[in-house]
Amino acid sequence: MNRDFKGVWIPKEIWLDENLTWMEKLLLVEIDSLDAEKGCFASNDYFAKFFQLSKSRISDIIGQLVAKGYITTFLLYEGKQIKRREITMVIPIRKFEGGIVTGK
């Protein structure tokens, strides 16, 4: 995965959100860091290795974020096989010159 990684930024809206677990907060930030304006295409396997969790646990967390309305997922099929999954932040963390702000 290519990204311009310079550190971790967790906006206060995410950091202080009591509806999110700490793992959900971290996964949201990682999804955003991998989103190059076209969605995040990372697999559960990638996230599992990155966070040292099982793929099923990552799947559960992604499902919780979808259910809570923080992300959407889109599956691209090739026949009956899933070719790719796109994860999109519902309210993206926008990066502007001079700082980072949330999309609210």
C-alpha positions as MATLAB code, in Angstrom:
seq = 'MNRDFKGVWIPKEIWLDENLTWMEKLLLVEIDSLDAEKGCFASNDYFAKFFQLSKSRISDIIGQLVAKGYITTFLLYEGKQIKRREITMVIPIRKFEGGIVTGK';
ca = [
       0.000    0.000    0.000;
       1.387    3.372   -1.001;
       0.702    6.338    1.213;
       2.277    9.537    2.355;
       2.782    8.478    5.995;
       4.040   11.213    8.299;
       2.554   10.082   11.586;
      -0.806    9.507   13.193;
      -3.463   12.183   13.368;
      -6.707   11.497   15.195;
      -9.108   14.444   14.978;
     -10.828   15.393   18.219;
     -14.189   14.376   16.731;
     -12.921   10.811   16.475;
     -10.687   10.844   19.585;
     -13.528   12.006   21.861;
     -16.317    9.992   20.190;
     -17.688    7.758   22.938;
     -19.570    5.662   20.362;
     -16.260    4.275   19.070;
     -13.953    1.728   20.659;
     -10.208    2.408   20.592;
      -9.743   -0.200   17.859;
     -12.481    1.419   15.770;
     -10.766    4.791   16.141;
      -7.421    3.354   15.047;
      -8.953    1.493   12.124;
     -10.733    4.668   10.952;
      -7.446    6.565   10.955;
      -5.704    3.749    9.050;
      -8.519    3.587    6.485;
      -8.233    7.342    5.980;
      -4.448    7.163    5.605;
      -4.848    4.562    2.837;
      -7.581    6.497    1.014;
      -6.033    8.289   -1.946;
      -9.285   10.134   -2.773;
     -10.635    6.930   -4.392;
     -11.431    4.887   -1.304;
      -9.389    2.422    0.694;
      -8.819   -0.952   -0.973;
      -6.948   -2.698    1.864;
      -8.010   -6.251    2.626;
      -8.909   -7.732    5.992;
      -5.641   -9.668    5.722;
      -3.676   -6.410    5.444;
      -5.455   -4.878    8.454;
      -5.100   -8.104   10.459;
      -1.342   -8.135    9.944;
      -1.017   -4.391   10.564;
      -2.981   -4.469   13.838;
      -1.946   -8.011   14.816;
      -5.556   -9.173   14.993;
      -7.423  -11.995   13.278;
      -9.127  -11.399    9.927;
     -12.472  -12.252   11.519;
     -11.917   -9.606   14.234;
     -11.117   -7.014   11.553;
     -14.258   -8.058    9.679;
     -16.288   -7.550   12.876;
     -14.799   -4.090   13.464;
     -15.452   -3.016    9.867;
     -19.033   -4.281   10.210;
     -19.446   -2.246   13.405;
     -18.131    0.897   11.691;
     -20.577    0.362    8.821;
     -23.474   -0.226   11.261;
     -22.537    2.916   13.212;
     -22.483    4.944    9.981;
     -18.783    5.913    9.938;
     -17.818    4.065    6.742;
     -19.428    2.480    3.720;
     -18.180   -0.526    1.808;
     -18.655   -1.404   -1.835;
     -17.850   -4.856   -3.195;
     -16.770   -5.277   -6.811;
     -17.535   -8.772   -8.077;
     -15.997  -10.778  -10.877;
     -18.569  -13.484  -11.415;
     -19.385  -14.794   -7.943;
     -15.962  -13.889   -6.522;
     -15.283  -10.619   -4.744;
     -12.576   -8.908   -6.796;
     -12.105   -5.862   -4.578;
     -13.654   -4.019   -1.644;
     -13.718   -0.246   -1.418;
     -14.042    1.374    2.002;
     -15.081    5.017    2.102;
     -15.265    7.299    5.113;
     -18.744    8.808    5.470;
     -17.174   12.000    6.878;
     -13.631   12.060    5.519;
     -10.690   13.539    7.350;
      -9.707   16.227    4.864;
      -6.127   17.338    4.531;
      -5.466   20.986    3.739;
      -2.225   22.857    3.407;
      -1.269   23.986    6.894;
      -3.283   21.373    8.772;
      -5.908   18.675    8.878;
      -9.588   19.188    9.552;
     -12.577   16.847    9.535;
     -15.157   17.012    6.794;
     -17.948   18.236    9.083;
];
